[in-house]
Amino acid sequence: MVSDEEHRDEPVGQVSAGVFPGGAELFGLDERTAHLNHGSFGAVPLPVARVQRRLADEAAGDPDAFFLGVADRLAAARVRIAARLGADPEGMALVANATEAAHLALDALGLSPDDEVLVTDHGYGTVVAAAARRARLVTVPIDPALPDEDAVREAVLAAVTPRTRVAVLDQITSPTARIVAGPGLLAALAERGVTTVVDGAHAPGMLADPLAGRPDVWFGNLHKWGFAPPGSAVLAVAPALRDRVPAPVPSWEDHRGFPRALEFRATVDYTGVLAAPEGLDLIAALGPERVRAHNSALAAHGAELLAELPGVTPLPADDRLALRALRLPARFARTKQEAEALREEIMLRLGCRVLVWPWPDGGGIRVCGQIYNHPGEYERLARGLRSLLDGA
């Protein structure tokens, strides 16, 4: 494995789309498929998968020793993860995924049905649903074509009223690849007395400072861009709220409080989250800035190719992100069912995995860049999609 000393995280300047040396070999992905949808489920590098298998063998070989010591090992893994994310390990808990983290965080806020919670129409469905279970939602419509982060910030702030108690916002929107909860918006909401809950599902492993702006509550998946196995996520909470975050189930660690009471769940499978630090360590060894620059350049290359297709329009992009989104012609992906059907047709006919997202007057397509991708895969998608759209 490459050492941290070999690849410092120095600026690399403008990067053109190309091949990341040795990147594809770090994964066991099916080579017949162009995997251009890393942002949905991620992919586990082979070295991380080997660590997880060793942990599973250890648990199978001596369950008593494994489970009696797992709470301390979770705490040690949390310290390693927090160091990579720039977080306080005592203010961060290991959880299964961002949706679970959203439920725990919202429970800590003690919302009532009359409280007003601000969300956007780009929010992740299950996180928005978690807020809707607990309070009255005010949904901010955000035009996908808004030019920049400043315009998004103004749209959100315009919807704040004296009744707004909490804002549940995406750091990076999943379908449209936009930054919403940036430091400027978080500061403005704090000035207005609004508690900020940030869905940072895509931030770990992609953003240099995933907790930028220090919201009251932040959570992020490690299994997407952090190279961790599925079921690996973190929940970071401001000091004033930590004692109010409920453990999802009673456990023998309850007396320890946050974060250990959240992490220990008796005989569940801990191997993924225990292996999670290895994924972030791998990114550090490869060179985080190199990984980010490569991934962003590939996603931009894919977007440029797709934007040449008739009726396909690129949405405003951010060079910090390894995702790009484009609007499809108005007759495509108008509903969830239409979006899913087009997604599966793209896979069946073109052998490409992408996200197709619905929007009432025509949905869109999102492509991602990762170190296992290469430019030819986006060219394959663009060629095939042209024929597919023309034949619809």
C-alpha positions as a Markdown table, in Angstrom:
| # | Residue | x | y | z |
|---|---|---|---|---|
| 1 | Met | 0.0 | 0.0 | 0.0 |
| 2 | Val | 1.1 | 3.6 | -0.7 |
| 3 | Ser | 2.3 | 5.3 | 2.5 |
| 4 | Asp | 1.2 | 8.7 | 3.7 |
| 5 | Glu | 4.7 | 10.0 | 3.3 |
| 6 | Glu | 4.7 | 9.2 | -0.4 |
| 7 | His | 1.7 | 11.3 | -1.2 |
| 8 | Arg | 1.2 | 14.5 | 0.8 |
| 9 | Asp | -2.0 | 16.4 | 0.3 |
| 10 | Glu | -0.5 | 19.3 | -1.5 |
| 11 | Pro | -2.5 | 21.2 | -4.2 |
| 12 | Val | -2.3 | 19.6 | -7.6 |
| 13 | Gly | -3.8 | 22.3 | -9.7 |
| 14 | Gln | -6.1 | 21.7 | -12.7 |
| 15 | Val | -6.4 | 18.0 | -13.5 |
| 16 | Ser | -7.7 | 16.6 | -16.8 |
| 17 | Ala | -9.8 | 13.5 | -17.0 |
| 18 | Gly | -7.6 | 10.4 | -17.1 |
| 19 | Val | -6.8 | 7.1 | -15.3 |
| 20 | Phe | -5.8 | 7.0 | -11.7 |
| 21 | Pro | -2.8 | 4.6 | -11.6 |
| 22 | Gly | -3.8 | 1.4 | -9.8 |
| 23 | Gly | -7.2 | 2.7 | -9.0 |
| 24 | Ala | -9.3 | 0.0 | -10.7 |
| 25 | Glu | -7.1 | -2.7 | -9.3 |
| 26 | Leu | -8.1 | -1.7 | -5.8 |
| 27 | Phe | -11.7 | -2.8 | -6.4 |
| 28 | Gly | -13.4 | -6.1 | -7.4 |
| 29 | Leu | -16.1 | -4.5 | -9.5 |
| 30 | Asp | -17.6 | -6.3 | -12.5 |
| 31 | Glu | -15.5 | -5.0 | -15.5 |
| 32 | Arg | -18.4 | -5.5 | -17.9 |
| 33 | Thr | -20.3 | -2.7 | -16.3 |
| 34 | Ala | -19.4 | 1.0 | -16.2 |
| 35 | His | -20.0 | 1.9 | -12.6 |
| 36 | Leu | -20.7 | 5.6 | -12.8 |
| 37 | Asn | -23.0 | 5.8 | -9.7 |
| 38 | His | -20.5 | 5.6 | -6.8 |
| 39 | Gly | -22.6 | 8.2 | -4.9 |
| 40 | Ser | -25.5 | 5.9 | -4.3 |
| 41 | Phe | -23.9 | 2.9 | -2.6 |
| 42 | Gly | -20.1 | 3.3 | -2.8 |
| 43 | Ala | -17.8 | 0.4 | -3.4 |
| 44 | Val | -15.5 | -1.3 | -0.9 |
| 45 | Pro | -11.8 | -1.5 | -1.9 |
| 46 | Leu | -10.2 | -5.0 | -1.7 |
| 47 | Pro | -7.8 | -4.1 | 1.2 |
| 48 | Val | -10.7 | -2.8 | 3.3 |
| 49 | Ala | -12.8 | -5.9 | 2.5 |
| 50 | Arg | -9.9 | -8.1 | 3.6 |
| 51 | Val | -9.8 | -6.4 | 6.9 |
| 52 | Gln | -13.5 | -6.9 | 7.3 |
| 53 | Arg | -13.2 | -10.6 | 6.5 |
| 54 | Arg | -10.4 | -11.0 | 9.1 |
| 55 | Leu | -12.7 | -9.3 | 11.7 |
| 56 | Ala | -15.5 | -11.7 | 10.8 |
| 57 | Asp | -13.2 | -14.7 | 11.1 |
| 58 | Glu | -12.1 | -13.4 | 14.5 |
| 59 | Ala | -15.7 | -13.1 | 15.7 |
| 60 | Ala | -16.5 | -16.6 | 14.4 |
| 61 | Gly | -13.4 | -18.1 | 16.0 |
| 62 | Asp | -14.0 | -16.7 | 19.6 |
| 63 | Pro | -17.4 | -14.9 | 19.9 |
| 64 | Asp | -16.9 | -14.3 | 23.7 |
| 65 | Ala | -13.6 | -12.5 | 23.2 |
| 66 | Phe | -14.9 | -10.5 | 20.3 |
| 67 | Phe | -18.1 | -9.3 | 21.8 |
| 68 | Leu | -16.8 | -8.7 | 25.3 |
| 69 | Gly | -14.2 | -6.3 | 23.9 |
| 70 | Val | -16.0 | -4.8 | 21.0 |
| 71 | Ala | -17.2 | -1.6 | 22.8 |
| 72 | Asp | -13.6 | -0.5 | 23.4 |
| 73 | Arg | -12.7 | -1.4 | 19.8 |
| 74 | Leu | -15.5 | 0.7 | 18.5 |
| 75 | Ala | -14.2 | 3.6 | 20.6 |
| 76 | Ala | -10.8 | 3.2 | 19.1 |
| 77 | Ala | -12.2 | 3.1 | 15.6 |
| 78 | Arg | -14.1 | 6.3 | 16.3 |
| 79 | Val | -10.9 | 8.1 | 17.4 |
| 80 | Arg | -9.2 | 7.1 | 14.1 |
| 81 | Ile | -12.2 | 8.2 | 12.0 |
| 82 | Ala | -12.6 | 11.5 | 13.9 |
| 83 | Ala | -9.0 | 12.3 | 13.3 |
| 84 | Arg | -9.5 | 11.9 | 9.5 |
| 85 | Leu | -12.7 | 14.0 | 9.5 |
| 86 | Gly | -11.4 | 16.7 | 11.8 |
| 87 | Ala | -14.1 | 15.9 | 14.4 |
| 88 | Asp | -14.2 | 15.6 | 18.2 |
| 89 | Pro | -14.2 | 11.9 | 19.0 |
| 90 | Glu | -16.2 | 12.5 | 22.1 |
| 91 | Gly | -18.8 | 14.4 | 20.2 |
| 92 | Met | -19.2 | 11.8 | 17.4 |
| 93 | Ala | -20.9 | 8.4 | 17.4 |
| 94 | Leu | -20.6 | 5.5 | 15.0 |
| 95 | Val | -24.0 | 4.6 | 13.5 |
| 96 | Ala | -25.3 | 2.5 | 10.6 |
| 97 | Asn | -26.3 | 5.1 | 8.1 |
| 98 | Ala | -27.3 | 8.7 | 7.6 |
| 99 | Thr | -31.1 | 8.0 | 7.8 |
| 100 | Glu | -30.6 | 6.4 | 11.2 |
| 101 | Ala | -28.5 | 9.3 | 12.3 |
| 102 | Ala | -31.3 | 11.7 | 11.2 |
| 103 | His | -33.8 | 9.9 | 13.4 |
| 104 | Leu | -31.5 | 10.0 | 16.4 |
| 105 | Ala | -30.7 | 13.6 | 15.9 |
| 106 | Leu | -34.3 | 14.8 | 15.5 |
| 107 | Asp | -35.3 | 12.8 | 18.6 |
| 108 | Ala | -32.7 | 14.7 | 20.6 |
| 109 | Leu | -34.3 | 18.1 | 19.6 |
| 110 | Gly | -37.6 | 17.3 | 21.3 |
| 111 | Leu | -39.7 | 18.5 | 18.4 |
| 112 | Ser | -43.5 | 18.8 | 18.7 |
| 113 | Pro | -46.0 | 18.6 | 15.9 |
| 114 | Asp | -46.4 | 22.4 | 15.9 |
| 115 | Asp | -42.7 | 23.2 | 15.5 |
| 116 | Glu | -41.7 | 24.4 | 12.1 |
| 117 | Val | -38.8 | 22.5 | 10.4 |
| 118 | Leu | -37.3 | 23.9 | 7.2 |
| 119 | Val | -36.3 | 21.4 | 4.4 |
| 120 | Thr | -35.7 | 21.8 | 0.7 |
| 121 | Asp | -37.3 | 20.0 | -2.2 |
| 122 | His | -33.8 | 18.5 | -3.0 |
| 123 | Gly | -33.6 | 16.8 | 0.4 |
| 124 | Tyr | -33.0 | 13.0 | 0.7 |
| 125 | Gly | -36.4 | 11.3 | 1.0 |
| 126 | Thr | -36.0 | 9.3 | 4.1 |
| 127 | Val | -34.3 | 12.2 | 6.0 |
| 128 | Val | -37.2 | 14.5 | 5.1 |
| 129 | Ala | -39.6 | 11.8 | 6.1 |
| 130 | Ala | -37.9 | 11.6 | 9.5 |
| 131 | Ala | -38.5 | 15.3 | 10.0 |
| 132 | Ala | -42.1 | 15.0 | 8.9 |
| 133 | Arg | -42.8 | 12.4 | 11.5 |
| 134 | Arg | -41.9 | 14.8 | 14.3 |
| 135 | Ala | -42.9 | 18.4 | 13.2 |
| 136 | Arg | -44.5 | 20.6 | 10.6 |
| 137 | Leu | -42.4 | 20.9 | 7.4 |
| 138 | Val | -41.9 | 24.0 | 5.4 |
| 139 | Thr | -40.4 | 22.9 | 2.1 |
| 140 | Val | -38.2 | 25.4 | 0.3 |
| 141 | Pro | -38.3 | 25.0 | -3.5 |
| 142 | Ile | -34.9 | 25.4 | -5.1 |
| 143 | Asp | -34.7 | 25.8 | -8.8 |
| 144 | Pro | -32.1 | 23.2 | -10.0 |
| 145 | Ala | -30.7 | 25.9 | -12.3 |
| 146 | Leu | -29.8 | 28.4 | -9.5 |
| 147 | Pro | -26.4 | 29.7 | -10.5 |
| 148 | Asp | -24.3 | 29.2 | -7.3 |
| 149 | Glu | -24.2 | 28.6 | -3.6 |
| 150 | Asp | -25.0 | 32.2 | -2.8 |
| 151 | Ala | -28.3 | 31.9 | -4.7 |
| 152 | Val | -29.2 | 28.7 | -2.9 |
| 153 | Arg | -28.4 | 30.4 | 0.4 |
| 154 | Glu | -30.7 | 33.3 | -0.3 |
| 155 | Ala | -33.5 | 31.0 | -1.3 |
| 156 | Val | -33.3 | 29.1 | 2.0 |
| 157 | Leu | -33.0 | 32.3 | 4.1 |
| 158 | Ala | -36.0 | 33.8 | 2.4 |
| 159 | Ala | -38.2 | 31.0 | 3.8 |
| 160 | Val | -37.1 | 31.5 | 7.5 |
| 161 | Thr | -39.7 | 32.9 | 9.7 |
| 162 | Pro | -39.9 | 33.6 | 13.5 |
| 163 | Arg | -41.5 | 30.2 | 13.8 |
| 164 | Thr | -38.6 | 28.3 | 12.2 |
| 165 | Arg | -37.0 | 26.2 | 14.9 |
| 166 | Val | -34.9 | 23.7 | 12.9 |
| 167 | Ala | -33.4 | 23.5 | 9.4 |
| 168 | Val | -32.7 | 20.0 | 8.0 |
| 169 | Leu | -30.5 | 20.6 | 5.0 |
| 170 | Asp | -28.3 | 18.6 | 2.7 |
| 171 | Gln | -24.6 | 19.5 | 2.6 |
| 172 | Ile | -24.5 | 18.0 | -0.9 |
| 173 | Thr | -27.8 | 17.2 | -2.6 |
| 174 | Ser | -27.9 | 13.7 | -3.7 |
| 175 | Pro | -29.7 | 14.0 | -7.1 |
| 176 | Thr | -28.7 | 17.4 | -8.2 |
| 177 | Ala | -25.1 | 17.5 | -6.8 |
| 178 | Arg | -25.4 | 21.0 | -5.2 |
| 179 | Ile | -23.9 | 22.3 | -2.0 |
| 180 | Val | -26.7 | 23.7 | 0.2 |
| 181 | Ala | -25.5 | 23.8 | 3.8 |
| 182 | Gly | -22.3 | 25.7 | 3.3 |
| 183 | Pro | -20.6 | 27.7 | 6.1 |
| 184 | Gly | -22.3 | 30.9 | 5.0 |
| 185 | Leu | -25.8 | 29.5 | 5.2 |
| 186 | Leu | -25.1 | 27.8 | 8.5 |
| 187 | Ala | -23.8 | 31.0 | 10.1 |
| 188 | Ala | -26.8 | 33.0 | 8.8 |
| 189 | Leu | -29.2 | 30.4 | 10.3 |
| 190 | Ala | -27.4 | 30.4 | 13.6 |
| 191 | Glu | -27.7 | 34.2 | 13.8 |
| 192 | Arg | -31.5 | 33.8 | 13.4 |
| 193 | Gly | -31.6 | 31.2 | 16.2 |
| 194 | Val | -32.3 | 28.3 | 14.0 |
| 195 | Thr | -30.9 | 24.9 | 15.0 |
| 196 | Thr | -29.0 | 23.3 | 12.0 |
| 197 | Val | -29.1 | 19.6 | 11.2 |
| 198 | Val | -26.9 | 18.8 | 8.2 |
| 199 | Asp | -27.2 | 15.7 | 6.1 |
| 200 | Gly | -23.6 | 15.2 | 5.0 |
| 201 | Ala | -24.1 | 11.8 | 3.5 |
| 202 | His | -21.7 | 12.5 | 0.6 |
| 203 | Ala | -19.1 | 14.6 | 2.5 |
| 204 | Pro | -16.7 | 12.1 | 4.2 |
| 205 | Gly | -14.0 | 11.2 | 1.7 |
| 206 | Met | -15.1 | 13.9 | -0.8 |
| 207 | Leu | -14.8 | 17.2 | 1.0 |
| 208 | Ala | -11.5 | 18.4 | 2.6 |
| 209 | Asp | -13.4 | 19.7 | 5.6 |
| 210 | Pro | -16.6 | 17.7 | 5.9 |
| 211 | Leu | -17.8 | 19.5 | 9.1 |
| 212 | Ala | -17.2 | 23.0 | 7.7 |
| 213 | Gly | -19.4 | 25.5 | 9.4 |
| 214 | Arg | -19.8 | 23.4 | 12.4 |
| 215 | Pro | -23.6 | 22.8 | 12.4 |
| 216 | Asp | -25.5 | 21.8 | 15.6 |
| 217 | Val | -25.9 | 18.3 | 14.2 |
| 218 | Trp | -24.0 | 16.7 | 11.3 |
| 219 | Phe | -24.1 | 13.2 | 10.0 |
| 220 | Gly | -22.3 | 11.5 | 7.1 |
| 221 | Asn | -22.0 | 8.1 | 5.5 |
| 222 | Leu | -18.5 | 6.4 | 5.4 |
| 223 | His | -19.6 | 3.8 | 2.9 |
| 224 | Lys | -20.0 | 6.2 | 0.0 |
| 225 | Trp | -16.9 | 8.3 | -0.6 |
| 226 | Gly | -15.0 | 7.1 | 2.5 |
| 227 | Phe | -14.3 | 3.6 | 1.1 |
| 228 | Ala | -15.9 | 1.9 | 4.1 |
| 229 | Pro | -18.1 | -1.2 | 4.1 |
| 230 | Pro | -21.9 | -0.7 | 4.1 |
| 231 | Gly | -23.5 | 0.1 | 7.5 |
| 232 | Ser | -20.8 | 2.6 | 8.4 |
| 233 | Ala | -21.7 | 6.2 | 9.3 |
| 234 | Val | -21.1 | 8.9 | 11.9 |
| 235 | Leu | -23.2 | 11.3 | 13.8 |
| 236 | Ala | -21.5 | 14.5 | 15.2 |
| 237 | Val | -23.4 | 16.6 | 17.8 |
| 238 | Ala | -22.7 | 19.9 | 19.5 |
| 239 | Pro | -21.9 | 19.7 | 23.2 |
| 240 | Ala | -25.2 | 21.1 | 24.4 |
| 241 | Leu | -27.1 | 18.3 | 22.7 |
| 242 | Arg | -25.0 | 15.2 | 23.3 |
| 243 | Asp | -26.8 | 14.1 | 26.5 |
| 244 | Arg | -30.1 | 14.3 | 24.7 |
| 245 | Val | -29.3 | 11.9 | 21.9 |
| 246 | Pro | -31.2 | 8.6 | 22.6 |
| 247 | Ala | -29.6 | 5.2 | 22.2 |
| 248 | Pro | -31.5 | 3.3 | 19.6 |
| 249 | Val | -31.8 | 0.2 | 21.9 |
| 250 | Pro | -31.0 | -0.4 | 25.6 |
| 251 | Ser | -27.6 | -1.9 | 26.1 |
| 252 | Trp | -24.9 | -2.6 | 28.7 |
| 253 | Glu | -23.2 | 0.6 | 27.6 |
| 254 | Asp | -26.1 | 2.9 | 28.5 |
| 255 | His | -24.4 | 4.1 | 31.7 |
| 256 | Arg | -21.6 | 5.4 | 29.5 |
| 257 | Gly | -23.8 | 7.9 | 27.7 |
| 258 | Phe | -23.1 | 9.5 | 24.3 |
| 259 | Pro | -21.4 | 8.3 | 22.2 |
| 260 | Arg | -20.8 | 4.8 | 23.5 |
| 261 | Ala | -24.4 | 4.1 | 24.4 |
| 262 | Leu | -25.3 | 4.6 | 20.7 |
| 263 | Glu | -22.6 | 2.4 | 19.4 |
| 264 | Phe | -23.0 | -0.9 | 21.4 |
| 265 | Arg | -26.0 | -3.0 | 20.3 |
| 266 | Ala | -25.2 | -6.4 | 21.7 |
| 267 | Thr | -24.7 | -9.1 | 19.0 |
| 268 | Val | -25.0 | -7.1 | 15.7 |
| 269 | Asp | -22.4 | -7.3 | 13.0 |
| 270 | Tyr | -19.7 | -4.7 | 13.9 |
| 271 | Thr | -17.2 | -5.8 | 11.3 |
| 272 | Gly | -18.0 | -3.0 | 8.8 |
| 273 | Val | -17.7 | -0.1 | 11.1 |
| 274 | Leu | -14.6 | -1.6 | 12.7 |
| 275 | Ala | -13.0 | -1.8 | 9.2 |
| 276 | Ala | -14.2 | 1.8 | 8.3 |
| 277 | Pro | -11.0 | 3.5 | 9.4 |
| 278 | Glu | -9.1 | 1.5 | 6.9 |
| 279 | Gly | -11.0 | 3.2 | 4.1 |
| 280 | Leu | -10.2 | 6.7 | 5.2 |
| 281 | Asp | -6.6 | 5.6 | 5.8 |
| 282 | Leu | -6.4 | 4.3 | 2.2 |
| 283 | Ile | -7.6 | 7.7 | 0.9 |
| 284 | Ala | -4.9 | 9.4 | 3.0 |
| 285 | Ala | -2.3 | 7.1 | 1.6 |
| 286 | Leu | -3.3 | 7.7 | -2.0 |
| 287 | Gly | -3.3 | 11.4 | -1.5 |
| 288 | Pro | -6.7 | 13.0 | -0.7 |
| 289 | Glu | -6.3 | 16.0 | -2.9 |
| 290 | Arg | -5.2 | 13.8 | -5.8 |
| 291 | Val | -8.2 | 11.5 | -5.3 |
| 292 | Arg | -10.6 | 14.5 | -5.2 |
| 293 | Ala | -9.1 | 16.2 | -8.2 |
| 294 | His | -9.2 | 13.0 | -10.3 |
| 295 | Asn | -12.8 | 12.2 | -9.3 |
| 296 | Ser | -14.0 | 15.7 | -10.0 |
| 297 | Ala | -12.3 | 15.9 | -13.4 |
| 298 | Leu | -13.8 | 12.6 | -14.5 |
| 299 | Ala | -17.3 | 13.6 | -13.4 |
| 300 | Ala | -16.9 | 16.9 | -15.3 |
| 301 | His | -15.7 | 15.0 | -18.4 |
| 302 | Gly | -18.8 | 12.9 | -18.3 |
| 303 | Ala | -21.0 | 15.9 | -17.9 |
| 304 | Glu | -19.4 | 17.6 | -20.8 |
| 305 | Leu | -20.0 | 14.6 | -23.1 |
| 306 | Leu | -23.7 | 14.3 | -22.0 |
| 307 | Ala | -24.3 | 18.0 | -22.4 |
| 308 | Glu | -23.6 | 17.6 | -26.1 |
| 309 | Leu | -26.7 | 15.4 | -26.5 |
| 310 | Pro | -29.8 | 17.2 | -27.8 |
| 311 | Gly | -32.1 | 18.4 | -25.0 |
| 312 | Val | -29.6 | 17.5 | -22.2 |
| 313 | Thr | -28.7 | 20.5 | -20.1 |
| 314 | Pro | -25.9 | 20.6 | -17.5 |
| 315 | Leu | -26.8 | 22.0 | -14.0 |
| 316 | Pro | -24.4 | 24.4 | -12.2 |
| 317 | Ala | -21.5 | 22.4 | -10.9 |
| 318 | Asp | -18.9 | 22.7 | -8.1 |
| 319 | Asp | -15.4 | 21.6 | -8.7 |
| 320 | Arg | -15.1 | 20.3 | -5.1 |
| 321 | Leu | -17.6 | 17.5 | -6.0 |
| 322 | Ala | -17.2 | 14.2 | -7.7 |
| 323 | Leu | -20.8 | 14.3 | -9.0 |
| 324 | Arg | -22.4 | 16.1 | -11.9 |
| 325 | Ala | -26.1 | 16.4 | -12.7 |
| 326 | Leu | -27.8 | 17.3 | -15.9 |
| 327 | Arg | -31.5 | 17.8 | -16.9 |
| 328 | Leu | -32.9 | 15.4 | -19.5 |
| 329 | Pro | -35.4 | 16.4 | -22.2 |
| 330 | Ala | -38.8 | 17.3 | -20.7 |
| 331 | Arg | -40.5 | 14.0 | -21.7 |
| 332 | Phe | -38.1 | 11.9 | -19.6 |
| 333 | Ala | -38.2 | 11.0 | -15.9 |
| 334 | Arg | -41.2 | 13.1 | -14.9 |
| 335 | Thr | -42.1 | 10.6 | -12.2 |
| 336 | Lys | -40.3 | 8.2 | -9.9 |
| 337 | Gln | -41.5 | 5.3 | -12.0 |
| 338 | Glu | -40.3 | 6.9 | -15.3 |
| 339 | Ala | -36.9 | 7.6 | -13.7 |
| 340 | Glu | -36.5 | 4.1 | -12.4 |
| 341 | Ala | -37.5 | 2.6 | -15.8 |
| 342 | Leu | -35.0 | 4.8 | -17.7 |
| 343 | Arg | -32.3 | 3.9 | -15.1 |
| 344 | Glu | -32.8 | 0.2 | -15.7 |
| 345 | Glu | -33.0 | 0.6 | -19.5 |
| 346 | Ile | -29.6 | 2.4 | -19.4 |
| 347 | Met | -28.2 | -0.5 | -17.5 |
| 348 | Leu | -29.8 | -3.2 | -19.7 |
| 349 | Arg | -28.9 | -1.6 | -23.0 |
| 350 | Leu | -25.7 | 0.3 | -22.3 |
| 351 | Gly | -24.2 | -1.6 | -19.3 |
| 352 | Cys | -23.9 | 1.7 | -17.3 |
| 353 | Arg | -24.9 | 2.3 | -13.7 |
| 354 | Val | -26.1 | 5.9 | -13.2 |
| 355 | Leu | -28.7 | 7.7 | -11.1 |
| 356 | Val | -31.8 | 9.0 | -12.9 |
| 357 | Trp | -33.8 | 11.4 | -10.8 |
| 358 | Pro | -37.4 | 12.5 | -11.3 |
| 359 | Trp | -38.7 | 16.1 | -11.6 |
| 360 | Pro | -42.2 | 17.1 | -12.6 |
| 361 | Asp | -41.2 | 18.9 | -15.9 |
| 362 | Gly | -38.5 | 16.4 | -16.8 |
| 363 | Gly | -35.9 | 14.8 | -14.6 |
| 364 | Gly | -32.2 | 14.4 | -14.8 |
| 365 | Ile | -29.2 | 12.1 | -14.8 |
| 366 | Arg | -26.2 | 12.1 | -12.3 |
| 367 | Val | -22.8 | 10.7 | -13.0 |
| 368 | Cys | -20.0 | 10.3 | -10.5 |
| 369 | Gly | -16.2 | 9.9 | -10.8 |
| 370 | Gln | -14.1 | 7.5 | -8.7 |
| 371 | Ile | -10.6 | 6.2 | -8.9 |
| 372 | Tyr | -11.8 | 3.0 | -10.6 |
| 373 | Asn | -13.3 | 4.9 | -13.5 |
| 374 | His | -11.8 | 6.0 | -16.8 |
| 375 | Pro | -12.9 | 8.4 | -19.6 |
| 376 | Gly | -14.0 | 5.7 | -21.9 |
| 377 | Glu | -16.8 | 4.7 | -19.7 |
| 378 | Tyr | -18.4 | 8.1 | -19.9 |
| 379 | Glu | -17.9 | 8.1 | -23.7 |
| 380 | Arg | -19.7 | 4.7 | -23.8 |
| 381 | Leu | -22.6 | 6.2 | -21.8 |
| 382 | Ala | -22.9 | 9.3 | -24.0 |
| 383 | Arg | -22.9 | 7.3 | -27.3 |
| 384 | Gly | -25.5 | 4.9 | -26.0 |
| 385 | Leu | -27.7 | 7.5 | -24.4 |
| 386 | Arg | -27.9 | 9.5 | -27.6 |
| 387 | Ser | -29.4 | 6.5 | -29.4 |
| 388 | Leu | -31.7 | 5.7 | -26.4 |
| 389 | Leu | -33.1 | 9.3 | -26.2 |
| 390 | Asp | -33.5 | 9.5 | -30.0 |
| 391 | Gly | -35.4 | 6.3 | -30.0 |
| 392 | Ala | -37.8 | 7.1 | -27.2 |
